[in-house]
Amino acid sequence: MGPPAKPHALSHPKPFRRVTECDNRAGHLMAWHEGVLGHPPLVVEHRQVRVTKATVRYLYFHVLQAQRPGIETKRLQRTFGTSGRVGFEFSHSERSFLCRRQRLQRDREFTGLRIVAQGDSREGRQLDDFLDKNHIPHRLVDSQSEYGRSLSERLHLAGHDLPALITANGMPLRHPSLREVARVAGLLRSATGGEGGEITCDLAIVGAGPAGLAAAVYAASEGLNTVVLESYAPGGQAGASSLIENFFGFPTGVRGGDLTYQAQLQAYRFGAKIATPAQALSLSFTDGEYGASVQAEGCEATLRAKCVLISTGAQYRRLAAERREEFDGSGIYYVATGREAQLCRGSTVIVAGGGNSAGQAAMFLSEHALKVLLIIRGEGLGKSMSSYLARRVEACGSIEVLSQTEIRRTLGGKALEAAELENTRTHERRTVQTPAIFSMIGALPCTNWLPPDIECDGKGFIKTGLAVAGAPAWKGMNRTPSPLETSRPGIFAAGDVRSGSVKRCAAAVGEGGMAVAGVHEVLGTYAGPIQR
């Protein structure tokens, strides 16, 4: 079979041109393999992993087989020069990685991480939601089920220990934080740090929604050292959409989670580093090449960047209803995915909001719930919802649109049981029995962590372009702000967080690419049009 392949040093990742030329970080390779095949990443310290060219060819061979089941095996063998086997001895880490893959193929019930929680545990549902939205294979186990009781007894888990996360080696973590869960799941991949507790990069992207992910793909593919910080899970509001029907190139629509996850894998492929959960706490400025400093929650090191892109998006407003805070996460939700749909099967549910997100949620939930009440403050859907979607909502027999209506009170014990609605025109009130309210009203920009140097409009959205040309930081500059550049040179904003932006997924993706063009101009590294 020939001599063993020479191990590749894990140097700075390069874009995938050909598999045989790949010199990729083990973390990126594992994340990519996990995303395509649905496997959990190998939980090891990345500095201990060494990847050979033959290993990359081997894994990519099986990745393509998984992506295209009908592709001829001989064709793959000719392309990659491998028969699916490698002729050298694997390291311990590589053997563990491949054994995990084989185990998942053999045992369909093996799902990696397990969460043991009581059925009504809000904390347990949060861990479940976090792993689900980060596409980490796992299993939620009810502690009162036969399997749950057996597992708790074997691991000596009492009621006060729950929820608990059972790691890959069978050890339980009692009441784990999201950062502990992320560390076990391999989400907190370390970036290359410098001296003095600092991490340096060309571009720091804060927020991994469509704009942030698009920027990460373009920046990393063009050779910029790119670090992305995400507070919860990549994808943003678009990632939680059950179906995006007006996105270019998808005539039958695309699930928001699928679209944004493929973008995440694409960014990994080109070498971008994504850390989650890593909520940005502050942005400050100093002199020097790396003039912008970002401090993230739970991270002792400071991220210092030449340029920063703010793409933190916007979040839905909280309901102004009595007792609302008691049912957040246990009856009141701000996304509508298959996980939430299972909770309201055969029941009446309420969707609050008149935009596209609310309309898409109502259509999706109508396939599971007995009835959907779509509550809007205005008189009709035409002003805030795309016409194609408004027509579909109005034509759906299981959706009832209640105009000029608001939720005044939420009722229930440990979980939501009912809601009191008021017609704002007649002031009539009625109580609706429901296990779930989906709130998708308004938008609050995630900008409260920014310094005064970054100017915002009256609603808190970041001003860019000519609107900030007169800002103090731009006085004396020999250029004007680019369209997406903020009141601070070298700091950009894109997507829903930007003042005047079009609140559409495709628009956010376009702004992410435009921001990278502005970054190249600032760095003086622009060498041609953005690669497509």
ZIURBEL-V275043 format. One record per residue. N is the residue number from 1. BURIAL is b if it has 16 or more other ideal C-beta (glycine too) atoms within 10 Angstrom, else e. D_LAST is the distance of its C-alpha to the last C-alpha in Angstrom with 2 decimals. Layout:
n=N burial=BURIAL d_last=D_LAST
n=N burial=BURIAL d_last=D_LAST
This chain:
n=1 burial=e d_last=39.58
n=2 burial=e d_last=39.27
n=3 burial=e d_last=39.12
n=4 burial=e d_last=37.08
n=5 burial=e d_last=33.51
n=6 burial=e d_last=33.37
n=7 burial=e d_last=31.99
n=8 burial=b d_last=28.81
n=9 burial=e d_last=29.30
n=10 burial=b d_last=27.17
n=11 burial=e d_last=25.56
n=12 burial=e d_last=22.44
n=13 burial=b d_last=19.65
n=14 burial=e d_last=16.99
n=15 burial=e d_last=13.65
n=16 burial=b d_last=14.36
n=17 burial=e d_last=14.04
n=18 burial=e d_last=17.22
n=19 burial=b d_last=19.68
n=20 burial=e d_last=22.43
n=21 burial=e d_last=20.72
n=22 burial=b d_last=20.07
n=23 burial=e d_last=22.05
n=24 burial=b d_last=21.36
n=25 burial=b d_last=23.57
n=26 burial=b d_last=25.93
n=27 burial=b d_last=25.21
n=28 burial=b d_last=21.52
n=29 burial=b d_last=22.51
n=30 burial=b d_last=25.18
n=31 burial=b d_last=23.10
n=32 burial=b d_last=20.55
n=33 burial=b d_last=23.52
n=34 burial=b d_last=25.19
n=35 burial=b d_last=22.41
n=36 burial=b d_last=21.93
n=37 burial=b d_last=25.64
n=38 burial=e d_last=27.09
n=39 burial=b d_last=29.09
n=40 burial=b d_last=30.23
n=41 burial=b d_last=29.16
n=42 burial=b d_last=31.75
n=43 burial=b d_last=33.76
n=44 burial=b d_last=34.52
n=45 burial=e d_last=34.19
n=46 burial=b d_last=30.91
n=47 burial=e d_last=32.69
n=48 burial=e d_last=34.89
n=49 burial=b d_last=32.17
n=50 burial=e d_last=31.34
n=51 burial=b d_last=28.74
n=52 burial=b d_last=29.12
n=53 burial=b d_last=26.72
n=54 burial=b d_last=28.86
n=55 burial=b d_last=28.57
n=56 burial=b d_last=24.79
n=57 burial=b d_last=25.05
n=58 burial=b d_last=27.71
n=59 burial=b d_last=25.87
n=60 burial=b d_last=22.60
n=61 burial=b d_last=24.90
n=62 burial=b d_last=26.39
n=63 burial=b d_last=23.22
n=64 burial=b d_last=21.96
n=65 burial=e d_last=25.47
n=66 burial=e d_last=25.39
n=67 burial=e d_last=22.09
n=68 burial=e d_last=23.24
n=69 burial=e d_last=27.04
n=70 burial=e d_last=27.54
n=71 burial=e d_last=25.79
n=72 burial=e d_last=28.41
n=73 burial=e d_last=29.54
n=74 burial=e d_last=30.36
n=75 burial=e d_last=26.88
n=76 burial=b d_last=25.57
n=77 burial=e d_last=28.43
n=78 burial=e d_last=27.63
n=79 burial=b d_last=23.95
n=80 burial=b d_last=24.81
n=81 burial=e d_last=28.30
n=82 burial=b d_last=29.95
n=83 burial=e d_last=32.34
n=84 burial=e d_last=31.35
n=85 burial=e d_last=34.05
n=86 burial=b d_last=34.08
n=87 burial=e d_last=37.04
n=88 burial=e d_last=37.65
n=89 burial=e d_last=39.06
n=90 burial=b d_last=36.76
n=91 burial=b d_last=37.28
n=92 burial=e d_last=38.77
n=93 burial=b d_last=35.51
n=94 burial=b d_last=33.67
n=95 burial=e d_last=36.62
n=96 burial=b d_last=36.65
n=97 burial=b d_last=32.98
n=98 burial=b d_last=33.49
n=99 burial=e d_last=36.82
n=100 burial=b d_last=35.31
n=101 burial=b d_last=32.83
n=102 burial=e d_last=35.78
n=103 burial=e d_last=37.91
n=104 burial=b d_last=35.45
n=105 burial=e d_last=35.38
n=106 burial=e d_last=39.19
n=107 burial=e d_last=40.08
n=108 burial=e d_last=38.38
n=109 burial=e d_last=40.35
n=110 burial=e d_last=39.14
n=111 burial=e d_last=36.51
n=112 burial=b d_last=36.42
n=113 burial=b d_last=37.41
n=114 burial=b d_last=40.23
n=115 burial=b d_last=41.30
n=116 burial=b d_last=45.01
n=117 burial=b d_last=45.92
n=118 burial=e d_last=48.46
n=119 burial=e d_last=47.43
n=120 burial=e d_last=47.58
n=121 burial=b d_last=46.05
n=122 burial=b d_last=43.53
n=123 burial=e d_last=42.53
n=124 burial=b d_last=41.99
n=125 burial=b d_last=39.78
n=126 burial=b d_last=37.68
n=127 burial=b d_last=37.13
n=128 burial=b d_last=36.32
n=129 burial=b d_last=33.82
n=130 burial=b d_last=32.17
n=131 burial=b d_last=31.69
n=132 burial=b d_last=30.61
n=133 burial=b d_last=27.86
n=134 burial=b d_last=26.63
n=135 burial=b d_last=26.67
n=136 burial=b d_last=29.47
n=137 burial=b d_last=31.86
n=138 burial=b d_last=35.29
n=139 burial=b d_last=38.44
n=140 burial=b d_last=40.53
n=141 burial=b d_last=44.21
n=142 burial=b d_last=46.98
n=143 burial=b d_last=49.70
n=144 burial=e d_last=52.35
n=145 burial=e d_last=51.24
n=146 burial=e d_last=53.05
n=147 burial=e d_last=50.15
n=148 burial=b d_last=49.64
n=149 burial=e d_last=53.33
n=150 burial=e d_last=53.39
n=151 burial=b d_last=50.37
n=152 burial=b d_last=51.84
n=153 burial=e d_last=55.19
n=154 burial=e d_last=53.81
n=155 burial=e d_last=51.78
n=156 burial=e d_last=54.54
n=157 burial=b d_last=52.48
n=158 burial=e d_last=54.64
n=159 burial=e d_last=53.75
n=160 burial=e d_last=53.27
n=161 burial=b d_last=50.70
n=162 burial=b d_last=48.26
n=163 burial=b d_last=45.42
n=164 burial=b d_last=44.75
n=165 burial=b d_last=41.69
n=166 burial=b d_last=42.55
n=167 burial=b d_last=40.33
n=168 burial=b d_last=39.34
n=169 burial=e d_last=42.52
n=170 burial=e d_last=44.71
n=171 burial=e d_last=45.55
n=172 burial=b d_last=45.60
n=173 burial=b d_last=44.27
n=174 burial=e d_last=46.48
n=175 burial=e d_last=45.02
n=176 burial=b d_last=41.76
n=177 burial=e d_last=39.57
n=178 burial=b d_last=35.89
n=179 burial=b d_last=35.13
n=180 burial=b d_last=37.48
n=181 burial=b d_last=35.86
n=182 burial=b d_last=32.37
n=183 burial=b d_last=33.74
n=184 burial=b d_last=35.29
n=185 burial=b d_last=32.19
n=186 burial=b d_last=30.05
n=187 burial=b d_last=27.96
n=188 burial=b d_last=29.20
n=189 burial=b d_last=27.43
n=190 burial=e d_last=28.62
n=191 burial=b d_last=26.50
n=192 burial=e d_last=27.63
n=193 burial=e d_last=30.41
n=194 burial=e d_last=32.24
n=195 burial=e d_last=35.86
n=196 burial=e d_last=37.90
n=197 burial=e d_last=36.09
n=198 burial=e d_last=32.84
n=199 burial=b d_last=29.21
n=200 burial=b d_last=26.94
n=201 burial=b d_last=23.19
n=202 burial=b d_last=20.77
n=203 burial=b d_last=19.54
n=204 burial=b d_last=21.58
n=205 burial=b d_last=20.20
n=206 burial=b d_last=23.13
n=207 burial=b d_last=22.48
n=208 burial=b d_last=20.10
n=209 burial=b d_last=19.67
n=210 burial=b d_last=16.47
n=211 burial=b d_last=15.90
n=212 burial=b d_last=16.81
n=213 burial=b d_last=14.84
n=214 burial=b d_last=11.53
n=215 burial=b d_last=12.54
n=216 burial=b d_last=13.58
n=217 burial=b d_last=10.38
n=218 burial=b d_last=8.51
n=219 burial=b d_last=11.87
n=220 burial=b d_last=12.85
n=221 burial=b d_last=9.89
n=222 burial=b d_last=10.59
n=223 burial=e d_last=14.24
n=224 burial=b d_last=15.89
n=225 burial=b d_last=18.80
n=226 burial=b d_last=18.11
n=227 burial=b d_last=20.89
n=228 burial=b d_last=20.87
n=229 burial=b d_last=24.25
n=230 burial=b d_last=24.95
n=231 burial=b d_last=28.47
n=232 burial=b d_last=28.81
n=233 burial=b d_last=25.93
n=234 burial=b d_last=22.15
n=235 burial=b d_last=21.09
n=236 burial=b d_last=23.28
n=237 burial=b d_last=24.90
n=238 burial=b d_last=22.05
n=239 burial=b d_last=22.60
n=240 burial=b d_last=26.22
n=241 burial=b d_last=25.66
n=242 burial=b d_last=27.27
n=243 burial=b d_last=25.15
n=244 burial=b d_last=22.42
n=245 burial=b d_last=22.93
n=246 burial=e d_last=21.02
n=247 burial=b d_last=17.48
n=248 burial=e d_last=15.06
n=249 burial=e d_last=14.84
n=250 burial=e d_last=17.97
n=251 burial=e d_last=20.98
n=252 burial=e d_last=23.46
n=253 burial=e d_last=22.11
n=254 burial=b d_last=20.84
n=255 burial=b d_last=22.76
n=256 burial=b d_last=21.51
n=257 burial=b d_last=22.37
n=258 burial=e d_last=20.38
n=259 burial=b d_last=17.18
n=260 burial=b d_last=17.51
n=261 burial=b d_last=18.82
n=262 burial=e d_last=15.91
n=263 burial=b d_last=13.74
n=264 burial=b d_last=16.53
n=265 burial=b d_last=16.50
n=266 burial=b d_last=12.81
n=267 burial=b d_last=13.69
n=268 burial=b d_last=16.76
n=269 burial=b d_last=15.07
n=270 burial=b d_last=13.33
n=271 burial=b d_last=16.72
n=272 burial=b d_last=17.03
n=273 burial=b d_last=20.67
n=274 burial=b d_last=21.68
n=275 burial=b d_last=25.38
n=276 burial=b d_last=27.22
n=277 burial=b d_last=29.69
n=278 burial=b d_last=29.35
n=279 burial=b d_last=30.24
n=280 burial=b d_last=30.00
n=281 burial=e d_last=33.51
n=282 burial=e d_last=33.32
n=283 burial=b d_last=31.34
n=284 burial=e d_last=33.25
n=285 burial=b d_last=32.83
n=286 burial=e d_last=34.38
n=287 burial=e d_last=34.36
n=288 burial=e d_last=32.44
n=289 burial=e d_last=28.98
n=290 burial=b d_last=28.31
n=291 burial=b d_last=29.78
n=292 burial=b d_last=28.70
n=293 burial=b d_last=30.47
n=294 burial=b d_last=29.74
n=295 burial=e d_last=32.47
n=296 burial=b d_last=31.70
n=297 burial=e d_last=34.35
n=298 burial=b d_last=35.99
n=299 burial=b d_last=34.32
n=300 burial=e d_last=36.74
n=301 burial=e d_last=34.17
n=302 burial=b d_last=32.58
n=303 burial=b d_last=28.84
n=304 burial=b d_last=28.43
n=305 burial=b d_last=25.16
n=306 burial=b d_last=24.15
n=307 burial=b d_last=22.19
n=308 burial=b d_last=22.34
n=309 burial=b d_last=20.30
n=310 burial=b d_last=22.70
n=311 burial=b d_last=21.25
n=312 burial=b d_last=24.49
n=313 burial=b d_last=24.49
n=314 burial=b d_last=27.81
n=315 burial=e d_last=30.38
n=316 burial=b d_last=32.84
n=317 burial=e d_last=36.27
n=318 burial=e d_last=39.13
n=319 burial=b d_last=41.77
n=320 burial=e d_last=44.83
n=321 burial=b d_last=47.16
n=322 burial=e d_last=50.15
n=323 burial=e d_last=49.63
n=324 burial=b d_last=45.87
n=325 burial=e d_last=45.27
n=326 burial=b d_last=47.49
n=327 burial=b d_last=45.18
n=328 burial=b d_last=41.69
n=329 burial=e d_last=40.18
n=330 burial=b d_last=43.28
n=331 burial=b d_last=43.10
n=332 burial=b d_last=40.87
n=333 burial=b d_last=37.14
n=334 burial=b d_last=34.01
n=335 burial=b d_last=31.68
n=336 burial=b d_last=32.43
n=337 burial=b d_last=31.21
n=338 burial=e d_last=33.06
n=339 burial=e d_last=34.97
n=340 burial=b d_last=36.50
n=341 burial=b d_last=37.04
n=342 burial=e d_last=39.35
n=343 burial=b d_last=41.57
n=344 burial=b d_last=42.35
n=345 burial=e d_last=42.84
n=346 burial=e d_last=45.76
n=347 burial=e d_last=46.22
n=348 burial=b d_last=45.71
n=349 burial=b d_last=42.81
n=350 burial=b d_last=41.89
n=351 burial=b d_last=38.51
n=352 burial=b d_last=38.70
n=353 burial=b d_last=36.19
n=354 burial=b d_last=35.15
n=355 burial=b d_last=31.37
n=356 burial=b d_last=28.66
n=357 burial=b d_last=28.82
n=358 burial=b d_last=32.56
n=359 burial=b d_last=32.29
n=360 burial=b d_last=29.86
n=361 burial=b d_last=32.18
n=362 burial=b d_last=35.20
n=363 burial=b d_last=33.85
n=364 burial=b d_last=32.92
n=365 burial=b d_last=36.27
n=366 burial=b d_last=38.20
n=367 burial=e d_last=37.50
n=368 burial=b d_last=39.37
n=369 burial=b d_last=41.82
n=370 burial=e d_last=44.98
n=371 burial=b d_last=44.22
n=372 burial=b d_last=41.65
n=373 burial=b d_last=42.88
n=374 burial=b d_last=40.15
n=375 burial=b d_last=41.65
n=376 burial=b d_last=40.55
n=377 burial=e d_last=42.26
n=378 burial=e d_last=41.83
n=379 burial=e d_last=43.34
n=380 burial=e d_last=40.44
n=381 burial=b d_last=36.82
n=382 burial=e d_last=35.63
n=383 burial=e d_last=35.07
n=384 burial=b d_last=32.60
n=385 burial=b d_last=31.15
n=386 burial=b d_last=28.88
n=387 burial=e d_last=31.26
n=388 burial=e d_last=30.02
n=389 burial=b d_last=30.57
n=390 burial=b d_last=33.87
n=391 burial=e d_last=35.20
n=392 burial=b d_last=34.45
n=393 burial=b d_last=36.12
n=394 burial=e d_last=39.15
n=395 burial=e d_last=39.51
n=396 burial=b d_last=39.47
n=397 burial=e d_last=43.10
n=398 burial=e d_last=42.79
n=399 burial=b d_last=41.24
n=400 burial=e d_last=43.66
n=401 burial=b d_last=42.44
n=402 burial=b d_last=44.82
n=403 burial=b d_last=44.33
n=404 burial=e d_last=45.89
n=405 burial=b d_last=46.28
n=406 burial=b d_last=45.75
n=407 burial=b d_last=46.44
n=408 burial=e d_last=49.46
n=409 burial=e d_last=50.39
n=410 burial=b d_last=49.22
n=411 burial=b d_last=51.87
n=412 burial=b d_last=52.27
n=413 burial=e d_last=53.36
n=414 burial=e d_last=50.91
n=415 burial=b d_last=48.31
n=416 burial=b d_last=47.76
n=417 burial=e d_last=50.26
n=418 burial=e d_last=50.39
n=419 burial=b d_last=49.23
n=420 burial=b d_last=51.26
n=421 burial=b d_last=49.71
n=422 burial=b d_last=51.00
n=423 burial=e d_last=50.69
n=424 burial=e d_last=50.34
n=425 burial=e d_last=52.08
n=426 burial=e d_last=55.13
n=427 burial=e d_last=55.05
n=428 burial=e d_last=55.82
n=429 burial=e d_last=54.77
n=430 burial=e d_last=54.32
n=431 burial=e d_last=53.43
n=432 burial=b d_last=50.87
n=433 burial=e d_last=50.93
n=434 burial=b d_last=47.41
n=435 burial=b d_last=45.88
n=436 burial=b d_last=42.53
n=437 burial=b d_last=41.17
n=438 burial=b d_last=37.44
n=439 burial=b d_last=36.96
n=440 burial=b d_last=33.90
n=441 burial=b d_last=35.41
n=442 burial=e d_last=34.10
n=443 burial=b d_last=31.66
n=444 burial=e d_last=32.56
n=445 burial=b d_last=29.94
n=446 burial=b d_last=29.91
n=447 burial=b d_last=30.83
n=448 burial=e d_last=34.38
n=449 burial=b d_last=33.47
n=450 burial=b d_last=32.24
n=451 burial=e d_last=34.60
n=452 burial=e d_last=36.09
n=453 burial=e d_last=33.94
n=454 burial=b d_last=31.04
n=455 burial=b d_last=32.28
n=456 burial=b d_last=32.05
n=457 burial=e d_last=33.34
n=458 burial=e d_last=36.45
n=459 burial=e d_last=34.78
n=460 burial=b d_last=33.12
n=461 burial=b d_last=29.52
n=462 burial=b d_last=27.91
n=463 burial=b d_last=28.09
n=464 burial=b d_last=25.35
n=465 burial=b d_last=24.81
n=466 burial=e d_last=27.88
n=467 burial=b d_last=29.86
n=468 burial=b d_last=30.24
n=469 burial=e d_last=30.64
n=470 burial=e d_last=34.32
n=471 burial=b d_last=34.04
n=472 burial=e d_last=36.19
n=473 burial=b d_last=33.42
n=474 burial=b d_last=31.92
n=475 burial=e d_last=35.26
n=476 burial=e d_last=35.45
n=477 burial=e d_last=31.68
n=478 burial=e d_last=30.58
n=479 burial=e d_last=27.58
n=480 burial=e d_last=27.02
n=481 burial=b d_last=24.92
n=482 burial=b d_last=21.30
n=483 burial=e d_last=20.83
n=484 burial=b d_last=20.17
n=485 burial=b d_last=22.49
n=486 burial=b d_last=25.83
n=487 burial=b d_last=29.39
n=488 burial=b d_last=28.80
n=489 burial=b d_last=26.58
n=490 burial=b d_last=23.73
n=491 burial=b d_last=23.97
n=492 burial=b d_last=21.37
n=493 burial=b d_last=21.57
n=494 burial=b d_last=19.15
n=495 burial=b d_last=19.79
n=496 burial=b d_last=23.29
n=497 burial=b d_last=25.03
n=498 burial=b d_last=24.28
n=499 burial=b d_last=26.95
n=500 burial=e d_last=26.05
n=501 burial=b d_last=22.85
n=502 burial=e d_last=22.35
n=503 burial=e d_last=23.28
n=504 burial=b d_last=20.71
n=505 burial=b d_last=18.16
n=506 burial=b d_last=15.27
n=507 burial=b d_last=16.42
n=508 burial=b d_last=16.50
n=509 burial=b d_last=12.91
n=510 burial=b d_last=12.00
n=511 burial=b d_last=14.60
n=512 burial=b d_last=13.35
n=513 burial=b d_last=10.12
n=514 burial=b d_last=12.59
n=515 burial=b d_last=15.00
n=516 burial=b d_last=12.97
n=517 burial=b d_last=12.77
n=518 burial=b d_last=16.51
n=519 burial=b d_last=17.05
n=520 burial=b d_last=15.79
n=521 burial=e d_last=18.22
n=522 burial=b d_last=20.96
n=523 burial=e d_last=20.56
n=524 burial=e d_last=20.35
n=525 burial=e d_last=17.56
n=526 burial=e d_last=14.91
n=527 burial=e d_last=14.22
n=528 burial=e d_last=11.71
n=529 burial=e d_last=8.84
n=530 burial=e d_last=6.34
n=531 burial=e d_last=3.78
n=532 burial=e d_last=0.00
